[in-house]
Structures are given as structure tokens and as C-alpha cells.
């Protein structure tokens, strides 16, 4: 596909996940940096995402928001990159399962724990994640059997999203740094595309800090 690919982001956001995905694709893309509280809430960007948050992409006339959806879309839009099992392949099941497990129960339980708002035991059935332990144990079962990735030998967009979620959770002490998680994330962090993506966003953060006025 030859349509222009535009990436809307802030380096201190979930846009880092999509940056990694874009670097794995190896396709050219344009980056539009947005600021919290100003351009991210401006009229032009609200036409892209009425939520006024990042990340988002525009691919030709197609707009996609939400990091997991963006990863899934890009894997299908650029199939030659091999970042998703093709339709009809049995691995399509675990590919979708774990990507959206991370976007659903895992995202909810991580946020709940960070905010001190986990569902009490007597309300666990009402929460999509059930309980923190149940969610993390299920995630560990997937990662422990990863050989070396969630879809066996094939690295996919699911590894981008799930790996980023686990890495973030462990970094902030929200997800227990179990050996299976540390081993899995360690493999992912060795990927050249991951290193390129982190380097790009880390440099952008440093530039933003350098441009901030000095107090006093």
C-alpha cells in the first residue's frame, strides 16, 4: 500500500508502543508530535481522535486509534512484514487472544492496581479481569510457553503489545517481575526495532526537557 502513513504521538505516552510497531514494519512514516493540554486537545487533532489522546495513525483515508487496534491494523495492512499469522492459520487464535487480553483484562487490572481501585473479591465477577492474581497467572502461562514468542517462532504484533504492557508494568512495580516475564521481555528488548524506537522517543523526551524554561 502506498498511502501516506502518519503517526500522531507524544514520546511520553502509549505512542511508544506504536513507535516500536512502526519500526518493526520498516515502512516510511511521518510523525506529528502533540502536547498534552494544547495541540492534543486542539480542533485539528480532535477531528482525528475526539478523545484528544494519543496514539493515532492515519493511513491514506483510514484513521485508527487505540494502540492495540493500531498494531493489529498495521500488521494486516503491511502483510509482507510478517507481523501477523495469515487468516486461516491456527496461530491467528493465540495472536488475537493475547493481544486483546493485554488490551482488555491486563490493561484494566494494571490501571486498577496503580490507582488503588481493584474490584473487591465480592465484586470480582463484575470485573473483566476477575482478580489481579488470576490475570497475571493467565498472562504468565502464555509467556512461559512462548517459544520464543506468543505465536511460536513467529514474532508478531501481539508480542509488541503484550511485551510493552508487561515491560511497563514491571518498570513501575505494578506487574510482579516473575522470571518468565523478565526472560520474555528481555528477548524483545534485544530486537533492533525496539532499540531504534526507544532511542527515537528517548531523544524526543530529552529535547522537550531541554526546551522547558528554567525555574526562577
N, C-alpha and C positions, 0 to 999 in steps of 0.2 A: 504494500500500500504506500502511495507516495504523498498522501496528505500531510500537511504540516502538523507536527506534534508539539503542543505547548504544555508546559508543566508549571502550575501555579503552586507556590510553596513559601515556606519560611524555614530556615535551617534549624530552628528550634521547635519542631513540630513533627507530627506523624509523616510529614512530607519526606523525612529521611528514609522511610520505608520505600516510598515510590522512587526516590532518587536511586536507591540500590537496584530496584527492579529495572529502571531505565538503563542503568549501566550494564546490567546483565543482558539486556536486549541488544546493545551495541548499535542502536539506531540514533540518528541525529535528533536532537530535540532542543526547543527553546525554553529558557527558564524565565518566569516572571516572579520576582520576589515581592512579597506583600508584607506589610507591617501590621502588627496587632493594634486594633483600635483605630486605624486610619484607613489605608488602602484596602485592607481586608474587609472593611465594613463599607467601602465606597460603592457608589451606584454601579460602576462598571463591573466590579467583581461580584456584586450581589446578583447580577444578571447571569453569572456563571454558576454561583452557588448561593442560593438565598439564605443559607445558614451562616454565611460570612466566615467560613473557616476553610483551612487547607488540610490536605492537598486536594487538587483537582487537576484534570487534564482536559485539553481539547484536541481531538484528533480529527482534522478536517472539520466536519459539521457536528461531530459527536462529542458530547461533554459527559464526563464521568467523574463523580465524586466518591468519597469513601475509599480508604486505602486498599482494603481487600478487594472491592469491586474493580478498582483501577488495576491492581495486579492481575486479576482474572481476565479483565478485558484485554490488557496488553499482551498477555500470553496467547490469547486466541487471535488477536489482530496481527501478531507477528509470529506466526507458527514456525517459521524457519529457525527461530531461536531455540526451539525445543524446550520451552519452559512450561509445557502442559502436556499430559498424555492426550493423544488424539481421541475424539469421540469414538465410543465403541471399545476402547481399550479398558480392560478391567481396572487398571490403575486410576482411571478417571474417578472412581468411587472414593478411595482414600485421599486423592488430590482435593476434591471438593470438601470432603468430610472435615479434614483437619484445617484447611484454610478457613472455613466458616465456623468451625469450632473455636478457633482463635478469635475470629471477629465477633462471635456471639458470647458463649459462656465464659471464655477466658477473659475477654475484654471487660465483661460485666463484673467478674469476680475480682479482677485486678483493681478496677476502679473502686469497687465497693470496699475492698480492704484498705486502699490508700486513703479513702475518705472516712473510714470507720463506719461504714453503712452496710455491712454484710447482713443478709437476711438471718433473723434468729432461727434456731432449729425448728420451732413450731410453725415457721412460715417458709421453710426450705422448699416445699413442693411448689410454691408460687414463683420461685426464682428459677430462671432458665438454667442456672448453673447448679442448683441444688445446694451444694456447700463448697467451701474452699477446698477442703481435702479431696472431695470427690472429683472436682475439676482438675486439680493438679495431679492426682493419681492417674486420671484418664490420659492427661497430656503426657505424663511420664511413660505410660505404656506405649504410646505412639512413638515417642522419641527413642525409647530404649530399643525398640525393634527396628528403628531406622537403619538401613544398611546400604549405603551410609546416609540416605535421605529418606524422606517420607514416602517416596514412590520408588524405593529400592535404589538402583544405580542412577536413576534419572533425577537430577536436580531440577526443581520446578518452582513456580511462583508460590506454591504453598510453603516451601522452605523459606522463601523470602519473608512472607508474612508471619508464619509461625516462629521462625528463628528470631526475627526482630522483636516480636512480642515477648518471647522468653528472655532475650537479652536485656530488654528494657526492664522487665520485671525483676530480674536478678540484680541489675545495676542499682536499683533503688530499694532492694531488700524486700520487695513485695512477693516475689516468687522465690521459694527456697532454692538455693544453689545446689540441687542434687547432682550427683556425678553424671547421670545420664544427660541432664540439661547442659552441664558445663562441657561435656565432650561434644555434644551436638552443635552447640553454639560455637565452640572452638573450631570445628570443621568449617562452618560457614564463614567465620571471620577470616579464614585463610584465603578466601576467594578473591581474586584480583578485582572483580567488580565491586565487591563490598568495600575493599580498601580504597578504591577510587572514589566511591560515593561518600564515604565518611570523610575523606580528605577534602572533597569539594565543600561539603557542608561545614566542616570544622573551620575551614579558611573563611567562609562567609560569616560565621559567627565571630571570628576574630576581627574581621573587617568592621562588622557592626559595632563591636565594643570599642574599637579604635576611633570610630566616628562619634561616639557619645561624648557630650560635653563633660569636662572635668568639674566635679563639685567644687564650689567655692570660687 
